[in-house]
Amino acid sequence: MKDYKVYLLDFDGTLIDSEESLINVFLLSYLKVGLTVSKDQVRYLMRIPLSRGYKELNGPEDRFIEFRDEITRLLNSDDTLKLTKLYDDTLDFLSYLSSRNKSIGVVTGNNKKHFLDVLDMFNIPHDTFSIFIGNEESKIHKPNPEPILLALEKINYHGDLKDVCYIGDAEMDMIAASNAGVDGILIDRYNEYNSLTYTKIKSLKEMYK
């Protein structure tokens, strides 16, 4: 795999296994605004923009902010944190990048409190990452390129965009990477995207082995 100068990473589904916790968060948040969804629906909703999923399910327009705030509240709860796991390749990958003084950033739809709580739970130093861009740092979200470009601006990166990669587990991550002009790498741990032609890996270890 190509050696990049900057590694920007999605969080959920890329560095952390949050499926179990997110299913619970989405089920309860949709229920709060009167919508019942299945676990299979949630697995789809987790991989598209929050507002798009809400609209597709015909969520009441006047309750979207309430829904969004409930998502945030539940994400930051202790119960959600307890259900969060690290993938077995995450720590080795971060250690590899850090040992080579690579610039590492996270660009996610999640929020900073949850991100930092997860780092603390797994004893990952905060300074492992040069930048964090979440749903509070950028008002425009993936697949728009704005969050990725904002991350590069915050770390004062002025080099070739082809020396930057963005690794994520959803098609909207790849669209955001393409729109930003950086290399997109789709981590497809469970062979969910066989029909897609993006550069794909099954493990973060493939980035350096």
C-alpha positions as CSV (number, residue, x, y, z in Angstrom):
1,M,0.0,0.0,0.0
2,K,1.2,3.5,-0.8
3,D,3.0,5.4,2.0
4,Y,1.1,8.6,2.8
5,K,2.1,11.8,4.6
6,V,-1.4,12.3,6.2
7,Y,-3.8,9.6,7.3
8,L,-7.3,10.8,8.0
9,L,-9.6,8.2,9.5
10,D,-13.3,7.7,10.1
11,F,-14.1,6.6,13.6
12,D,-17.1,4.3,13.9
13,G,-16.6,1.1,11.9
14,T,-13.0,2.0,11.1
15,L,-11.2,2.4,14.4
16,I,-13.9,1.2,16.8
17,D,-16.5,-1.5,16.6
18,S,-19.6,0.5,17.6
19,E,-22.3,-1.4,15.8
20,E,-23.9,-2.8,18.9
21,S,-23.9,0.6,20.7
22,L,-25.1,2.5,17.7
23,I,-28.0,0.1,17.0
24,N,-29.2,0.9,20.5
25,V,-28.7,4.6,20.1
26,F,-30.6,4.8,16.8
27,L,-33.5,2.5,17.9
28,L,-34.1,4.6,21.0
29,S,-33.7,8.0,19.3
30,Y,-36.1,7.1,16.5
31,L,-38.6,5.7,19.0
32,K,-38.5,9.1,20.9
33,V,-39.9,10.8,17.8
34,G,-42.5,8.1,17.2
35,L,-40.7,5.9,14.6
36,T,-40.0,2.2,15.0
37,V,-37.0,0.9,13.0
38,S,-35.5,-2.6,12.7
39,K,-31.8,-3.5,13.4
40,D,-31.3,-4.1,9.7
41,Q,-32.6,-0.6,8.9
42,V,-30.3,0.9,11.5
43,R,-27.2,-0.8,9.9
44,Y,-28.1,1.1,6.8
45,L,-28.9,4.3,8.6
46,M,-25.6,4.3,10.4
47,R,-23.8,4.6,7.0
48,I,-25.6,7.6,5.6
49,P,-26.0,11.2,6.7
50,L,-28.3,11.5,9.8
51,S,-30.6,14.1,8.1
52,R,-30.9,11.9,5.0
53,G,-31.9,8.8,7.0
54,Y,-34.4,10.8,9.0
55,K,-36.0,12.2,5.8
56,E,-36.2,8.8,4.1
57,L,-38.1,7.5,7.1
58,N,-40.5,10.5,7.0
59,G,-39.5,11.7,10.4
60,P,-41.5,14.7,11.6
61,E,-39.7,17.8,10.4
62,D,-40.4,19.8,13.5
63,R,-38.8,17.1,15.7
64,F,-35.5,16.6,13.9
65,I,-33.5,18.7,16.3
66,E,-35.0,16.7,19.2
67,F,-34.0,13.5,17.4
68,R,-30.5,14.8,16.8
69,D,-30.0,15.9,20.3
70,E,-31.2,12.5,21.6
71,I,-28.6,10.8,19.4
72,T,-25.9,13.0,21.0
73,R,-27.2,12.4,24.5
74,L,-27.2,8.6,24.1
75,L,-23.9,8.5,22.4
76,N,-22.3,10.3,25.3
77,S,-23.9,8.0,27.9
78,D,-21.9,5.4,30.0
79,D,-24.1,2.6,28.7
80,T,-23.1,3.4,25.1
81,L,-19.5,3.6,26.0
82,K,-19.6,0.2,27.6
83,L,-20.8,-1.4,24.4
84,T,-17.9,0.1,22.3
85,K,-15.0,-2.1,21.3
86,L,-11.7,-1.6,19.5
87,Y,-11.0,-3.6,16.4
88,D,-8.0,-5.9,17.0
89,D,-6.0,-4.0,14.3
90,T,-6.5,-0.5,15.6
91,L,-3.8,-0.1,18.2
92,D,-1.1,-1.7,16.0
93,F,-2.0,0.6,13.1
94,L,-1.9,3.7,15.2
95,S,1.4,2.6,16.8
96,Y,2.8,2.0,13.3
97,L,1.8,5.5,12.1
98,S,3.0,7.2,15.2
99,S,6.4,5.5,15.1
100,R,6.9,7.0,11.6
101,N,5.8,10.5,12.7
102,K,2.8,10.4,10.3
103,S,0.1,13.0,10.8
104,I,-3.1,11.2,12.0
105,G,-6.5,12.8,12.1
106,V,-10.1,11.7,12.7
107,V,-12.9,12.9,10.5
108,T,-16.3,11.6,11.7
109,G,-20.0,12.3,12.2
110,N,-19.6,11.5,15.9
111,N,-18.9,14.1,18.6
112,K,-15.7,15.0,20.4
113,K,-16.7,14.0,23.9
114,H,-17.5,10.5,22.8
115,F,-14.2,10.4,20.8
116,L,-12.2,11.4,23.8
117,D,-14.1,9.1,26.2
118,V,-13.3,6.2,23.9
119,L,-9.6,7.1,23.8
120,D,-9.5,7.3,27.6
121,M,-11.3,4.0,28.0
122,F,-8.7,2.3,25.9
123,N,-5.7,4.3,27.2
124,I,-5.0,5.9,23.8
125,P,-3.1,9.2,24.3
126,H,-5.0,12.1,22.9
127,D,-1.9,13.4,21.1
128,T,-1.8,10.4,18.9
129,F,-4.1,12.5,16.7
130,S,-3.2,15.8,15.1
131,I,-6.8,16.8,14.5
132,F,-10.3,15.8,15.3
133,I,-13.2,17.0,13.1
134,G,-16.7,15.9,14.2
135,N,-20.2,17.0,13.9
136,E,-19.6,20.1,16.1
137,E,-16.4,21.2,14.3
138,S,-17.9,21.1,10.8
139,K,-21.5,22.2,10.1
140,I,-21.4,20.5,6.7
141,H,-21.0,16.7,6.8
142,K,-19.9,13.8,4.6
143,P,-20.3,13.1,1.7
144,N,-19.5,16.8,1.4
145,P,-15.7,17.3,1.3
146,E,-15.8,20.1,3.9
147,P,-14.8,18.0,7.0
148,I,-11.8,16.5,5.2
149,L,-10.7,19.9,3.8
150,L,-11.2,21.5,7.2
151,A,-9.0,18.9,8.9
152,L,-6.2,19.6,6.4
153,E,-6.6,23.3,7.0
154,K,-6.4,22.9,10.7
155,I,-3.1,21.0,10.5
156,N,-1.7,23.6,8.0
157,Y,-1.2,21.0,5.3
158,H,-0.3,22.5,2.0
159,G,1.2,19.5,0.2
160,D,0.0,17.3,-2.6
161,L,-3.5,16.0,-1.9
162,K,-2.5,12.6,-3.3
163,D,-0.2,12.3,-0.3
164,V,-3.3,12.2,1.9
165,C,-5.7,9.3,2.4
166,Y,-9.0,9.0,4.1
167,I,-10.0,5.6,5.4
168,G,-13.6,4.8,6.1
169,D,-16.2,2.0,6.2
170,A,-19.0,3.6,4.1
171,E,-19.6,4.7,0.6
172,M,-20.2,8.2,1.7
173,D,-16.7,8.3,3.1
174,M,-15.3,7.4,-0.3
175,I,-17.5,10.1,-2.0
176,A,-16.2,12.6,0.5
177,A,-12.6,11.6,-0.1
178,S,-13.1,11.9,-3.9
179,N,-14.8,15.3,-3.6
180,A,-11.9,16.5,-1.4
181,G,-9.3,15.2,-3.9
182,V,-7.6,12.8,-1.5
183,D,-7.2,9.0,-1.9
184,G,-10.2,7.1,-0.4
185,I,-9.6,3.6,1.0
186,L,-12.7,1.6,1.9
187,I,-12.3,-0.7,4.9
188,D,-14.7,-3.6,4.1
189,R,-14.2,-6.0,7.1
190,Y,-17.2,-8.1,6.3
191,N,-17.4,-8.1,2.5
192,E,-20.4,-5.8,2.4
193,Y,-19.3,-3.9,-0.7
194,N,-18.3,-6.5,-3.3
195,S,-20.1,-4.5,-6.0
196,L,-18.1,-1.3,-5.4
197,T,-14.8,-0.6,-7.2
198,Y,-13.0,1.6,-4.6
199,T,-9.6,0.7,-3.3
200,K,-10.6,-1.7,-0.5
201,I,-8.9,-3.4,2.5
202,K,-10.3,-5.9,5.0
203,S,-7.9,-4.9,7.8
204,L,-5.9,-1.8,8.7
205,K,-2.9,-4.1,8.7
206,E,-3.1,-4.1,4.9
207,M,-2.0,-0.4,5.0
208,Y,1.5,-1.4,6.0
209,K,2.0,-5.2,5.5
